[in-house]
């Protein structure tokens, strides 16, 4: 997990462009989703974190976003994840 405030902008852009980082999350709400989610783009930078894999987010106690990961969210809500 990488906190947005702990990484410089050029390095972050490189990791995203090279597709090493594909997931973002909100550390306050413990929600993760895609980097292109409207909900994720609105969050405060101080709460933004990045993950290399969805499994990494789940292992850190984050749940799927109900907006961009609808199927995964439904599974989580029903206790299947």
mmCIF file of the N, C-alpha and C atoms, coordinates in Angstrom:
data_MODEL
# 
_entry.id   MODEL 
# 
loop_
_atom_site.group_PDB 
_atom_site.id 
_atom_site.type_symbol 
_atom_site.label_atom_id 
_atom_site.label_alt_id 
_atom_site.label_comp_id 
_atom_site.label_asym_id 
_atom_site.label_entity_id 
_atom_site.label_seq_id 
_atom_site.pdbx_PDB_ins_code 
_atom_site.Cartn_x 
_atom_site.Cartn_y 
_atom_site.Cartn_z 
_atom_site.occupancy 
_atom_site.B_iso_or_equiv 
_atom_site.pdbx_formal_charge 
_atom_site.auth_seq_id 
_atom_site.auth_comp_id 
_atom_site.auth_asym_id 
_atom_site.auth_atom_id 
_atom_site.pdbx_PDB_model_num 
ATOM 1   N N  . UNK A 1 1  ? 0.850   -1.172  0.000   1.00 0.00 ? 1  UNK A N  1 
ATOM 2   C CA . UNK A 1 1  ? 0.000   0.000   0.000   1.00 0.00 ? 1  UNK A CA 1 
ATOM 3   C C  . UNK A 1 1  ? 0.896   1.235   0.000   1.00 0.00 ? 1  UNK A C  1 
ATOM 4   N N  . UNK A 1 2  ? 0.545   2.180   -0.854  1.00 0.00 ? 2  UNK A N  1 
ATOM 5   C CA . UNK A 1 2  ? 1.292   3.432   -0.956  1.00 0.00 ? 2  UNK A CA 1 
ATOM 6   C C  . UNK A 1 2  ? 0.337   4.582   -0.668  1.00 0.00 ? 2  UNK A C  1 
ATOM 7   N N  . UNK A 1 3  ? 0.687   5.426   0.276   1.00 0.00 ? 3  UNK A N  1 
ATOM 8   C CA . UNK A 1 3  ? -0.115  6.613   0.570   1.00 0.00 ? 3  UNK A CA 1 
ATOM 9   C C  . UNK A 1 3  ? 0.213   7.700   -0.440  1.00 0.00 ? 3  UNK A C  1 
ATOM 10  N N  . UNK A 1 4  ? -0.809  8.392   -0.930  1.00 0.00 ? 4  UNK A N  1 
ATOM 11  C CA . UNK A 1 4  ? -0.615  9.420   -1.948  1.00 0.00 ? 4  UNK A CA 1 
ATOM 12  C C  . UNK A 1 4  ? 0.347   10.507  -1.475  1.00 0.00 ? 4  UNK A C  1 
ATOM 13  N N  . UNK A 1 5  ? 0.262   10.882  -0.238  1.00 0.00 ? 5  UNK A N  1 
ATOM 14  C CA . UNK A 1 5  ? 1.102   11.956  0.275   1.00 0.00 ? 5  UNK A CA 1 
ATOM 15  C C  . UNK A 1 5  ? 2.555   11.526  0.480   1.00 0.00 ? 5  UNK A C  1 
ATOM 16  N N  . UNK A 1 6  ? 2.844   10.232  0.400   1.00 0.00 ? 6  UNK A N  1 
ATOM 17  C CA . UNK A 1 6  ? 4.195   9.738   0.650   1.00 0.00 ? 6  UNK A CA 1 
ATOM 18  C C  . UNK A 1 6  ? 4.963   9.405   -0.632  1.00 0.00 ? 6  UNK A C  1 
ATOM 19  N N  . UNK A 1 7  ? 4.391   9.710   -1.803  1.00 0.00 ? 7  UNK A N  1 
ATOM 20  C CA . UNK A 1 7  ? 5.055   9.425   -3.067  1.00 0.00 ? 7  UNK A CA 1 
ATOM 21  C C  . UNK A 1 7  ? 5.045   10.679  -3.930  1.00 0.00 ? 7  UNK A C  1 
ATOM 22  N N  . UNK A 1 8  ? 6.142   10.919  -4.618  1.00 0.00 ? 8  UNK A N  1 
ATOM 23  C CA . UNK A 1 8  ? 6.177   12.120  -5.453  1.00 0.00 ? 8  UNK A CA 1 
ATOM 24  C C  . UNK A 1 8  ? 5.409   11.870  -6.763  1.00 0.00 ? 8  UNK A C  1 
ATOM 25  N N  . UNK A 1 9  ? 4.912   12.934  -7.355  1.00 0.00 ? 9  UNK A N  1 
ATOM 26  C CA . UNK A 1 9  ? 4.030   12.867  -8.516  1.00 0.00 ? 9  UNK A CA 1 
ATOM 27  C C  . UNK A 1 9  ? 4.660   12.141  -9.713  1.00 0.00 ? 9  UNK A C  1 
ATOM 28  N N  . UNK A 1 10 ? 5.919   12.442  -10.092 1.00 0.00 ? 10 UNK A N  1 
ATOM 29  C CA . UNK A 1 10 ? 6.495   11.734  -11.243 1.00 0.00 ? 10 UNK A CA 1 
ATOM 30  C C  . UNK A 1 10 ? 6.589   10.216  -11.040 1.00 0.00 ? 10 UNK A C  1 
ATOM 31  N N  . UNK A 1 11 ? 6.962   9.791   -9.838  1.00 0.00 ? 11 UNK A N  1 
ATOM 32  C CA . UNK A 1 11 ? 7.059   8.352   -9.567  1.00 0.00 ? 11 UNK A CA 1 
ATOM 33  C C  . UNK A 1 11 ? 5.675   7.702   -9.612  1.00 0.00 ? 11 UNK A C  1 
ATOM 34  N N  . UNK A 1 12 ? 4.677   8.377   -9.047  1.00 0.00 ? 12 UNK A N  1 
ATOM 35  C CA . UNK A 1 12 ? 3.310   7.864   -9.068  1.00 0.00 ? 12 UNK A CA 1 
ATOM 36  C C  . UNK A 1 12 ? 2.818   7.720   -10.507 1.00 0.00 ? 12 UNK A C  1 
ATOM 37  N N  . UNK A 1 13 ? 3.028   8.750   -11.314 1.00 0.00 ? 13 UNK A N  1 
ATOM 38  C CA . UNK A 1 13 ? 2.604   8.683   -12.724 1.00 0.00 ? 13 UNK A CA 1 
ATOM 39  C C  . UNK A 1 13 ? 3.288   7.535   -13.456 1.00 0.00 ? 13 UNK A C  1 
ATOM 40  N N  . UNK A 1 14 ? 4.559   7.322   -13.173 1.00 0.00 ? 14 UNK A N  1 
ATOM 41  C CA . UNK A 1 14 ? 5.287   6.223   -13.805 1.00 0.00 ? 14 UNK A CA 1 
ATOM 42  C C  . UNK A 1 14 ? 4.684   4.872   -13.402 1.00 0.00 ? 14 UNK A C  1 
ATOM 43  N N  . UNK A 1 15 ? 4.390   4.682   -12.127 1.00 0.00 ? 15 UNK A N  1 
ATOM 44  C CA . UNK A 1 15 ? 3.813   3.416   -11.654 1.00 0.00 ? 15 UNK A CA 1 
ATOM 45  C C  . UNK A 1 15 ? 2.436   3.155   -12.250 1.00 0.00 ? 15 UNK A C  1 
ATOM 46  N N  . UNK A 1 16 ? 1.654   4.217   -12.412 1.00 0.00 ? 16 UNK A N  1 
ATOM 47  C CA . UNK A 1 16 ? 0.317   4.067   -12.996 1.00 0.00 ? 16 UNK A CA 1 
ATOM 48  C C  . UNK A 1 16 ? 0.429   3.796   -14.495 1.00 0.00 ? 16 UNK A C  1 
ATOM 49  N N  . UNK A 1 17 ? 1.278   4.551   -15.180 1.00 0.00 ? 17 UNK A N  1 
ATOM 50  C CA . UNK A 1 17 ? 1.441   4.393   -16.627 1.00 0.00 ? 17 UNK A CA 1 
ATOM 51  C C  . UNK A 1 17 ? 1.979   3.013   -16.981 1.00 0.00 ? 17 UNK A C  1 
ATOM 52  N N  . UNK A 1 18 ? 2.869   2.480   -16.161 1.00 0.00 ? 18 UNK A N  1 
ATOM 53  C CA . UNK A 1 18 ? 3.423   1.154   -16.417 1.00 0.00 ? 18 UNK A CA 1 
ATOM 54  C C  . UNK A 1 18 ? 2.502   0.045   -15.893 1.00 0.00 ? 18 UNK A C  1 
ATOM 55  N N  . UNK A 1 19 ? 1.332   0.423   -15.390 1.00 0.00 ? 19 UNK A N  1 
ATOM 56  C CA . UNK A 1 19 ? 0.291   -0.491  -14.901 1.00 0.00 ? 19 UNK A CA 1 
ATOM 57  C C  . UNK A 1 19 ? 0.728   -1.336  -13.701 1.00 0.00 ? 19 UNK A C  1 
ATOM 58  N N  . UNK A 1 20 ? 1.700   -0.840  -12.950 1.00 0.00 ? 20 UNK A N  1 
ATOM 59  C CA . UNK A 1 20 ? 2.073   -1.516  -11.711 1.00 0.00 ? 20 UNK A CA 1 
ATOM 60  C C  . UNK A 1 20 ? 1.049   -1.208  -10.625 1.00 0.00 ? 20 UNK A C  1 
ATOM 61  N N  . UNK A 1 21 ? 0.530   0.020   -10.625 1.00 0.00 ? 21 UNK A N  1 
ATOM 62  C CA . UNK A 1 21 ? -0.556  0.401   -9.713  1.00 0.00 ? 21 UNK A CA 1 
ATOM 63  C C  . UNK A 1 21 ? -1.841  0.436   -10.532 1.00 0.00 ? 21 UNK A C  1 
ATOM 64  N N  . UNK A 1 22 ? -2.821  -0.358  -10.114 1.00 0.00 ? 22 UNK A N  1 
ATOM 65  C CA . UNK A 1 22 ? -4.089  -0.412  -10.845 1.00 0.00 ? 22 UNK A CA 1 
ATOM 66  C C  . UNK A 1 22 ? -5.304  -0.162  -9.957  1.00 0.00 ? 22 UNK A C  1 
ATOM 67  N N  . UNK A 1 23 ? -5.068  0.016   -8.670  1.00 0.00 ? 23 UNK A N  1 
ATOM 68  C CA . UNK A 1 23 ? -6.168  0.174   -7.721  1.00 0.00 ? 23 UNK A CA 1 
ATOM 69  C C  . UNK A 1 23 ? -5.907  1.354   -6.798  1.00 0.00 ? 23 UNK A C  1 
ATOM 70  N N  . UNK A 1 24 ? -6.967  2.046   -6.427  1.00 0.00 ? 24 UNK A N  1 
ATOM 71  C CA . UNK A 1 24 ? -6.885  3.131   -5.468  1.00 0.00 ? 24 UNK A CA 1 
ATOM 72  C C  . UNK A 1 24 ? -7.845  2.866   -4.325  1.00 0.00 ? 24 UNK A C  1 
ATOM 73  N N  . UNK A 1 25 ? -7.620  3.533   -3.206  1.00 0.00 ? 25 UNK A N  1 
ATOM 74  C CA . UNK A 1 25 ? -8.495  3.320   -2.063  1.00 0.00 ? 25 UNK A CA 1 
ATOM 75  C C  . UNK A 1 25 ? -8.599  4.544   -1.186  1.00 0.00 ? 25 UNK A C  1 
ATOM 76  N N  . UNK A 1 26 ? -9.577  4.502   -0.310  1.00 0.00 ? 26 UNK A N  1 
ATOM 77  C CA . UNK A 1 26 ? -9.812  5.561   0.658   1.00 0.00 ? 26 UNK A CA 1 
ATOM 78  C C  . UNK A 1 26 ? -9.481  4.989   2.033   1.00 0.00 ? 26 UNK A C  1 
ATOM 79  N N  . UNK A 1 27 ? -8.406  5.500   2.635   1.00 0.00 ? 27 UNK A N  1 
ATOM 80  C CA . UNK A 1 27 ? -7.950  4.943   3.915   1.00 0.00 ? 27 UNK A CA 1 
ATOM 81  C C  . UNK A 1 27 ? -8.907  5.239   5.059   1.00 0.00 ? 27 UNK A C  1 
ATOM 82  N N  . UNK A 1 28 ? -9.695  6.285   4.943   1.00 0.00 ? 28 UNK A N  1 
ATOM 83  C CA . UNK A 1 28 ? -10.648 6.632   6.003   1.00 0.00 ? 28 UNK A CA 1 
ATOM 84  C C  . UNK A 1 28 ? -11.864 5.705   5.963   1.00 0.00 ? 28 UNK A C  1 
ATOM 85  N N  . UNK A 1 29 ? -12.365 5.434   4.759   1.00 0.00 ? 29 UNK A N  1 
ATOM 86  C CA . UNK A 1 29 ? -13.564 4.609   4.606   1.00 0.00 ? 29 UNK A CA 1 
ATOM 87  C C  . UNK A 1 29 ? -13.258 3.133   4.368   1.00 0.00 ? 29 UNK A C  1 
ATOM 88  N N  . UNK A 1 30 ? -11.978 2.818   4.103   1.00 0.00 ? 30 UNK A N  1 
ATOM 89  C CA . UNK A 1 30 ? -11.545 1.439   3.834   1.00 0.00 ? 30 UNK A CA 1 
ATOM 90  C C  . UNK A 1 30 ? -12.268 0.853   2.616   1.00 0.00 ? 30 UNK A C  1 
ATOM 91  N N  . UNK A 1 31 ? -12.287 1.627   1.512   1.00 0.00 ? 31 UNK A N  1 
ATOM 92  C CA . UNK A 1 31 ? -12.896 1.207   0.259   1.00 0.00 ? 31 UNK A CA 1 
ATOM 93  C C  . UNK A 1 31 ? -11.829 1.254   -0.822  1.00 0.00 ? 31 UNK A C  1 
ATOM 94  N N  . UNK A 1 32 ? -11.812 0.259   -1.712  1.00 0.00 ? 32 UNK A N  1 
ATOM 95  C CA . UNK A 1 32 ? -10.885 0.301   -2.848  1.00 0.00 ? 32 UNK A CA 1 
ATOM 96  C C  . UNK A 1 32 ? -11.664 0.169   -4.149  1.00 0.00 ? 32 UNK A C  1 
ATOM 97  N N  . UNK A 1 33 ? -11.074 0.672   -5.233  1.00 0.00 ? 33 UNK A N  1 
ATOM 98  C CA . UNK A 1 33 ? -11.701 0.579   -6.544  1.00 0.00 ? 33 UNK A CA 1 
ATOM 99  C C  . UNK A 1 33 ? -10.696 0.876   -7.642  1.00 0.00 ? 33 UNK A C  1 
ATOM 100 N N  . UNK A 1 34 ? -11.213 1.023   -8.850  1.00 0.00 ? 34 UNK A N  1 
ATOM 101 C CA . UNK A 1 34 ? -10.347 1.308   -9.991  1.00 0.00 ? 34 UNK A CA 1 
ATOM 102 C C  . UNK A 1 34 ? -9.845  2.745   -9.914  1.00 0.00 ? 34 UNK A C  1 
ATOM 103 N N  . UNK A 1 35 ? -8.786  3.037   -10.642 1.00 0.00 ? 35 UNK A N  1 
ATOM 104 C CA . UNK A 1 35 ? -8.225  4.384   -10.651 1.00 0.00 ? 35 UNK A CA 1 
ATOM 105 C C  . UNK A 1 35 ? -9.112  5.364   -11.413 1.00 0.00 ? 35 UNK A C  1 
ATOM 106 N N  . UNK A 1 36 ? -10.056 4.850   -12.184 1.00 0.00 ? 36 UNK A N  1 
ATOM 107 C CA . UNK A 1 36 ? -10.885 5.702   -13.030 1.00 0.00 ? 36 UNK A CA 1 
ATOM 108 C C  . UNK A 1 36 ? -12.297 5.900   -12.477 1.00 0.00 ? 36 UNK A C  1 
ATOM 109 N N  . UNK A 1 37 ? -12.543 5.471   -11.267 1.00 0.00 ? 37 UNK A N  1 
ATOM 110 C CA . UNK A 1 37 ? -13.860 5.586   -10.627 1.00 0.00 ? 37 UNK A CA 1 
ATOM 111 C C  . UNK A 1 37 ? -14.156 7.043   -10.264 1.00 0.00 ? 37 UNK A C  1 
ATOM 112 N N  . UNK A 1 38 ? -15.366 7.476   -10.551 1.00 0.00 ? 38 UNK A N  1 
ATOM 113 C CA . UNK A 1 38 ? -15.772 8.852   -10.208 1.00 0.00 ? 38 UNK A CA 1 
ATOM 114 C C  . UNK A 1 38 ? -15.711 9.092   -8.706  1.00 0.00 ? 38 UNK A C  1 
ATOM 115 N N  . UNK A 1 39 ? -16.109 8.116   -7.942  1.00 0.00 ? 39 UNK A N  1 
ATOM 116 C CA . UNK A 1 39 ? -16.085 8.263   -6.482  1.00 0.00 ? 39 UNK A CA 1 
ATOM 117 C C  . UNK A 1 39 ? -14.655 8.432   -5.977  1.00 0.00 ? 39 UNK A C  1 
ATOM 118 N N  . UNK A 1 40 ? -13.751 7.651   -6.510  1.00 0.00 ? 40 UNK A N  1 
ATOM 119 C CA . UNK A 1 40 ? -12.361 7.709   -6.082  1.00 0.00 ? 40 UNK A CA 1 
ATOM 120 C C  . UNK A 1 40 ? -11.680 9.014   -6.448  1.00 0.00 ? 40 UNK A C  1 
ATOM 121 N N  . UNK A 1 41 ? -12.059 9.571   -7.579  1.00 0.00 ? 41 UNK A N  1 
ATOM 122 C CA . UNK A 1 41 ? -11.443 10.823  -8.017  1.00 0.00 ? 41 UNK A CA 1 
ATOM 123 C C  . UNK A 1 41 ? -11.839 11.996  -7.128  1.00 0.00 ? 41 UNK A C  1 
ATOM 124 N N  . UNK A 1 42 ? -12.955 11.873  -6.420  1.00 0.00 ? 42 UNK A N  1 
ATOM 125 C CA . UNK A 1 42 ? -13.430 12.968  -5.567  1.00 0.00 ? 42 UNK A CA 1 
ATOM 126 C C  . UNK A 1 42 ? -12.851 12.939  -4.162  1.00 0.00 ? 42 UNK A C  1 
ATOM 127 N N  . UNK A 1 43 ? -12.193 11.863  -3.775  1.00 0.00 ? 43 UNK A N  1 
ATOM 128 C CA . UNK A 1 43 ? -11.713 11.764  -2.401  1.00 0.00 ? 43 UNK A CA 1 
ATOM 129 C C  . UNK A 1 43 ? -10.544 12.711  -2.138  1.00 0.00 ? 43 UNK A C  1 
ATOM 130 N N  . UNK A 1 44 ? -10.379 13.060  -0.898  1.00 0.00 ? 44 UNK A N  1 
ATOM 131 C CA . UNK A 1 44 ? -9.281  13.940  -0.502  1.00 0.00 ? 44 UNK A CA 1 
ATOM 132 C C  . UNK A 1 44 ? -7.960  13.196  -0.642  1.00 0.00 ? 44 UNK A C  1 
ATOM 133 N N  . UNK A 1 45 ? -6.946  13.914  -1.067  1.00 0.00 ? 45 UNK A N  1 
ATOM 134 C CA . UNK A 1 45 ? -5.620  13.328  -1.268  1.00 0.00 ? 45 UNK A CA 1 
ATOM 135 C C  . UNK A 1 45 ? -5.071  12.725  0.021   1.00 0.00 ? 45 UNK A C  1 
ATOM 136 N N  . UNK A 1 46 ? -5.390  13.328  1.151   1.00 0.00 ? 46 UNK A N  1 
ATOM 137 C CA . UNK A 1 46 ? -4.868  12.833  2.426   1.00 0.00 ? 46 UNK A CA 1 
ATOM 138 C C  . UNK A 1 46 ? -5.398  11.444  2.777   1.00 0.00 ? 46 UNK A C  1 
ATOM 139 N N  . UNK A 1 47 ? -6.519  11.032  2.167   1.00 0.00 ? 47 UNK A N  1 
ATOM 140 C CA . UNK A 1 47 ? -7.105  9.719   2.432   1.00 0.00 ? 47 UNK A CA 1 
ATOM 141 C C  . UNK A 1 47 ? -6.815  8.720   1.308   1.00 0.00 ? 47 UNK A C  1 
ATOM 142 N N  . UNK A 1 48 ? -6.191  9.165   0.223   1.00 0.00 ? 48 UNK A N  1 
ATOM 143 C CA . UNK A 1 48 ? -5.980  8.320   -0.951  1.00 0.00 ? 48 UNK A CA 1 
ATOM 144 C C  . UNK A 1 48 ? -4.762  7.417   -0.777  1.00 0.00 ? 48 UNK A C  1 
ATOM 145 N N  . UNK A 1 49 ? -4.972  6.136   -1.092  1.00 0.00 ? 49 UNK A N  1 
ATOM 146 C CA . UNK A 1 49 ? -3.896  5.148   -1.076  1.00 0.00 ? 49 UNK A CA 1 
ATOM 147 C C  . UNK A 1 49 ? -3.951  4.368   -2.390  1.00 0.00 ? 49 UNK A C  1 
ATOM 148 N N  . UNK A 1 50 ? -2.858  3.715   -2.721  1.00 0.00 ? 50 UNK A N  1 
ATOM 149 C CA . UNK A 1 50 ? -2.782  2.937   -3.951  1.00 0.00 ? 50 UNK A CA 1 
ATOM 150 C C  . UNK A 1 50 ? -2.338  1.519   -3.638  1.00 0.00 ? 50 UNK A C  1 
ATOM 151 N N  . UNK A 1 51 ? -2.846  0.581   -4.446  1.00 0.00 ? 51 UNK A N  1 
ATOM 152 C CA . UNK A 1 51 ? -2.520  -0.837  -4.280  1.00 0.00 ? 51 UNK A CA 1 
ATOM 153 C C  . UNK A 1 51 ? -2.025  -1.404  -5.600  1.00 0.00 ? 51 UNK A C  1 
ATOM 154 N N  . UNK A 1 52 ? -1.140  -2.385  -5.522  1.00 0.00 ? 52 UNK A N  1 
ATOM 155 C CA . UNK A 1 52 ? -0.652  -3.062  -6.712  1.00 0.00 ? 52 UNK A CA 1 
ATOM 156 C C  . UNK A 1 52 ? -1.665  -4.099  -7.202  1.00 0.00 ? 52 UNK A C  1 
ATOM 157 N N  . UNK A 1 53 ? -2.397  -4.699  -6.273  1.00 0.00 ? 53 UNK A N  1 
ATOM 158 C CA . UNK A 1 53 ? -3.403  -5.714  -6.638  1.00 0.00 ? 53 UNK A CA 1 
ATOM 159 C C  . UNK A 1 53 ? -4.660  -5.521  -5.784  1.00 0.00 ? 53 UNK A C  1 
ATOM 160 N N  . UNK A 1 54 ? -5.760  -6.061  -6.273  1.00 0.00 ? 54 UNK A N  1 
ATOM 161 C CA . UNK A 1 54 ? -7.004  -6.021  -5.498  1.00 0.00 ? 54 UNK A CA 1 
ATOM 162 C C  . UNK A 1 54 ? -6.858  -6.877  -4.239  1.00 0.00 ? 54 UNK A C  1 
ATOM 163 N N  . UNK A 1 55 ? -6.120  -7.972  -4.351  1.00 0.00 ? 55 UNK A N  1 
ATOM 164 C CA . UNK A 1 55 ? -5.911  -8.845  -3.190  1.00 0.00 ? 55 UNK A CA 1 
ATOM 165 C C  . UNK A 1 55 ? -5.159  -8.117  -2.083  1.00 0.00 ? 55 UNK A C  1 
ATOM 166 N N  . UNK A 1 56 ? -4.225  -7.261  -2.459  1.00 0.00 ? 56 UNK A N  1 
ATOM 167 C CA . UNK A 1 56 ? -3.499  -6.458  -1.471  1.00 0.00 ? 56 UNK A CA 1 
ATOM 168 C C  . UNK A 1 56 ? -4.463  -5.557  -0.701  1.00 0.00 ? 56 UNK A C  1 
ATOM 169 N N  . UNK A 1 57 ? -5.420  -4.963  -1.419  1.00 0.00 ? 57 UNK A N  1 
ATOM 170 C CA . UNK A 1 57 ? -6.419  -4.110  -0.771  1.00 0.00 ? 57 UNK A CA 1 
ATOM 171 C C  . UNK A 1 57 ? -7.272  -4.928  0.199   1.00 0.00 ? 57 UNK A C  1 
ATOM 172 N N  . UNK A 1 58 ? -7.721  -6.075  -0.249  1.00 0.00 ? 58 UNK A N  1 
ATOM 173 C CA . UNK A 1 58 ? -8.552  -6.949  0.594   1.00 0.00 ? 58 UNK A CA 1 
ATOM 174 C C  . UNK A 1 58 ? -7.766  -7.388  1.831   1.00 0.00 ? 58 UNK A C  1 
ATOM 175 N N  . UNK A 1 59 ? -6.508  -7.739  1.643   1.00 0.00 ? 59 UNK A N  1 
ATOM 176 C CA . UNK A 1 59 ? -5.666  -8.164  2.769   1.00 0.00 ? 59 UNK A CA 1 
ATOM 177 C C  . UNK A 1 59 ? -5.456  -7.053  3.786   1.00 0.00 ? 59 UNK A C  1 
ATOM 178 N N  . UNK A 1 60 ? -5.556  -5.806  3.338   1.00 0.00 ? 60 UNK A N  1 
ATOM 179 C CA . UNK A 1 60 ? -5.419  -4.655  4.235   1.00 0.00 ? 60 UNK A CA 1 
ATOM 180 C C  . UNK A 1 60 ? -6.759  -4.216  4.824   1.00 0.00 ? 60 UNK A C  1 
ATOM 181 N N  . UNK A 1 61 ? -7.814  -5.000  4.601   1.00 0.00 ? 61 UNK A N  1 
ATOM 182 C CA . UNK A 1 61 ? -9.103  -4.732  5.218   1.00 0.00 ? 61 UNK A CA 1 
ATOM 183 C C  . UNK A 1 61 ? -10.008 -3.782  4.446   1.00 0.00 ? 61 UNK A C  1 
ATOM 184 N N  . UNK A 1 62 ? -9.751  -3.594  3.160   1.00 0.00 ? 62 UNK A N  1 
ATOM 185 C CA . UNK A 1 62 ? -10.577 -2.705  2.339   1.00 0.00 ? 62 UNK A CA 1 
ATOM 186 C C  . UNK A 1 62 ? -11.671 -3.507  1.655   1.00 0.00 ? 62 UNK A C  1 
ATOM 187 N N  . UNK A 1 63 ? -12.812 -2.861  1.425   1.00 0.00 ? 63 UNK A N  1 
ATOM 188 C CA . UNK A 1 63 ? -13.916 -3.515  0.736   1.00 0.00 ? 63 UNK A CA 1 
ATOM 189 C C  . UNK A 1 63 ? -14.035 -2.939  -0.674  1.00 0.00 ? 63 UNK A C  1 
ATOM 190 N N  . UNK A 1 64 ? -14.667 -3.670  -1.603  1.00 0.00 ? 64 UNK A N  1 
ATOM 191 C CA . UNK A 1 64 ? -14.834 -3.178  -2.973  1.00 0.00 ? 64 UNK A CA 1 
ATOM 192 C C  . UNK A 1 64 ? -15.779 -1.975  -3.036  1.00 0.00 ? 64 UNK A C  1 
ATOM 193 N N  . UNK A 1 65 ? -15.528 -1.099  -3.990  1.00 0.00 ? 65 UNK A N  1 
ATOM 194 C CA . UNK A 1 65 ? -16.368 0.077   -4.225  1.00 0.00 ? 65 UNK A CA 1 
ATOM 195 C C  . UNK A 1 65 ? -17.695 -0.362  -4.839  1.00 0.00 ? 65 UNK A C  1 
ATOM 196 N N  . UNK A 1 66 ? -18.781 0.178   -4.361  1.00 0.00 ? 66 UNK A N  1 
ATOM 197 C CA . UNK A 1 66 ? -20.097 -0.141  -4.900  1.00 0.00 ? 66 UNK A CA 1 
ATOM 198 C C  . UNK A 1 66 ? -20.383 0.534   -6.224  1.00 0.00 ? 66 UNK A C  1 
ATOM 199 N N  . UNK A 1 67 ? -19.557 1.476   -6.607  1.00 0.00 ? 67 UNK A N  1 
ATOM 200 C CA . UNK A 1 67 ? -19.765 2.210   -7.858  1.00 0.00 ? 67 UNK A CA 1 
ATOM 201 C C  . UNK A 1 67 ? -19.050 1.539   -9.035  1.00 0.00 ? 67 UNK A C  1 
ATOM 202 N N  . UNK A 1 68 ? -17.758 1.309   -8.911  1.00 0.00 ? 68 UNK A N  1 
ATOM 203 C CA . UNK A 1 68 ? -16.987 0.780   -10.037 1.00 0.00 ? 68 UNK A CA 1 
ATOM 204 C C  . UNK A 1 68 ? -16.783 -0.734  -9.989  1.00 0.00 ? 68 UNK A C  1 
ATOM 205 N N  . UNK A 1 69 ? -17.009 -1.349  -8.851  1.00 0.00 ? 69 UNK A N  1 
ATOM 206 C CA . UNK A 1 69 ? -16.846 -2.808  -8.698  1.00 0.00 ? 69 UNK A CA 1 
ATOM 207 C C  . UNK A 1 69 ? -18.152 -3.421  -8.191  1.00 0.00 ? 69 UNK A C  1 
ATOM 208 N N  . UNK A 1 70 ? -19.207 -3.224  -8.939  1.00 0.00 ? 70 UNK A N  1 
ATOM 209 C CA . UNK A 1 70 ? -20.548 -3.625  -8.479  1.00 0.00 ? 70 UNK A CA 1 
ATOM 210 C C  . UNK A 1 70 ? -20.655 -5.107  -8.136  1.00 0.00 ? 70 UNK A C  1 
ATOM 211 N N  . UNK A 1 71 ? -20.129 -5.979  -8.990  1.00 0.00 ? 71 UNK A N  1 
ATOM 212 C CA . UNK A 1 71 ? -20.236 -7.421  -8.727  1.00 0.00 ? 71 UNK A CA 1 
ATOM 213 C C  . UNK A 1 71 ? -19.449 -7.824  -7.477  1.00 0.00 ? 71 UNK A C  1 
ATOM 214 N N  . UNK A 1 72 ? -18.218 -7.315  -7.369  1.00 0.00 ? 72 UNK A N  1 
ATOM 215 C CA . UNK A 1 72 ? -17.400 -7.626  -6.196  1.00 0.00 ? 72 UNK A CA 1 
ATOM 216 C C  . UNK A 1 72 ? -18.040 -7.074  -4.925  1.00 0.00 ? 72 UNK A C  1 
ATOM 217 N N  . UNK A 1 73 ? -18.650 -5.876  -5.045  1.00 0.00 ? 73 UNK A N  1 
ATOM 218 C CA . UNK A 1 73 ? -19.319 -5.271  -3.895  1.00 0.00 ? 73 UNK A CA 1 
ATOM 219 C C  . UNK A 1 73 ? -20.495 -6.141  -3.446  1.00 0.00 ? 73 UNK A C  1 
ATOM 220 N N  . UNK A 1 74 ? -21.273 -6.638  -4.399  1.00 0.00 ? 74 UNK A N  1 
ATOM 221 C CA . UNK A 1 74 ? -22.421 -7.496  -4.055  1.00 0.00 ? 74 UNK A CA 1 
ATOM 222 C C  . UNK A 1 74 ? -21.948 -8.769  -3.350  1.00 0.00 ? 74 UNK A C  1 
ATOM 223 N N  . UNK A 1 75 ? -20.854 -9.352  -3.851  1.00 0.00 ? 75 UNK A N  1 
ATOM 224 C CA . UNK A 1 75 ? -20.299 -10.543 -3.203  1.00 0.00 ? 75 UNK A CA 1 
ATOM 225 C C  . UNK A 1 75 ? -19.843 -10.224 -1.787  1.00 0.00 ? 75 UNK A C  1 
ATOM 226 N N  . UNK A 1 76 ? -19.171 -9.083  -1.623  1.00 0.00 ? 76 UNK A N  1 
ATOM 227 C CA . UNK A 1 76 ? -18.702 -8.664  -0.299  1.00 0.00 ? 76 UNK A CA 1 
ATOM 228 C C  . UNK A 1 76 ? -19.893 -8.445  0.632   1.00 0.00 ? 76 UNK A C  1 
ATOM 229 N N  . UNK A 1 77 ? -20.907 -7.764  0.117   1.00 0.00 ? 77 UNK A N  1 
ATOM 230 C CA . UNK A 1 77 ? -22.082 -7.452  0.932   1.00 0.00 ? 77 UNK A CA 1 
ATOM 231 C C  . UNK A 1 77 ? -22.805 -8.723  1.377   1.00 0.00 ? 77 UNK A C  1 
ATOM 232 N N  . UNK A 1 78 ? -22.806 -9.734  0.510   1.00 0.00 ? 78 UNK A N  1 
ATOM 233 C CA . UNK A 1 78 ? -23.467 -11.004 0.835   1.00 0.00 ? 78 UNK A CA 1 
ATOM 234 C C  . UNK A 1 78 ? -22.563 -11.949 1.627   1.00 0.00 ? 78 UNK A C  1 
ATOM 235 N N  . UNK A 1 79 ? -21.362 -11.470 1.968   1.00 0.00 ? 79 UNK A N  1 
ATOM 236 C CA . UNK A 1 79 ? -20.461 -12.264 2.789   1.00 0.00 ? 79 UNK A CA 1 
ATOM 237 C C  . UNK A 1 79 ? -19.663 -13.316 2.045   1.00 0.00 ? 79 UNK A C  1 
ATOM 238 N N  . UNK A 1 80 ? -19.596 -13.191 0.718   1.00 0.00 ? 80 UNK A N  1 
ATOM 239 C CA . UNK A 1 80 ? -18.878 -14.179 -0.067  1.00 0.00 ? 80 UNK A CA 1 
ATOM 240 C C  . UNK A 1 80 ? -17.389 -13.868 -0.208  1.00 0.00 ? 80 UNK A C  1 
ATOM 241 N N  . UNK A 1 81 ? -16.998 -12.647 0.097   1.00 0.00 ? 81 UNK A N  1 
ATOM 242 C CA . UNK A 1 81 ? -15.574 -12.270 0.041   1.00 0.00 ? 81 UNK A CA 1 
ATOM 243 C C  . UNK A 1 81 ? -15.047 -12.130 1.448   1.00 0.00 ? 81 UNK A C  1 
# 
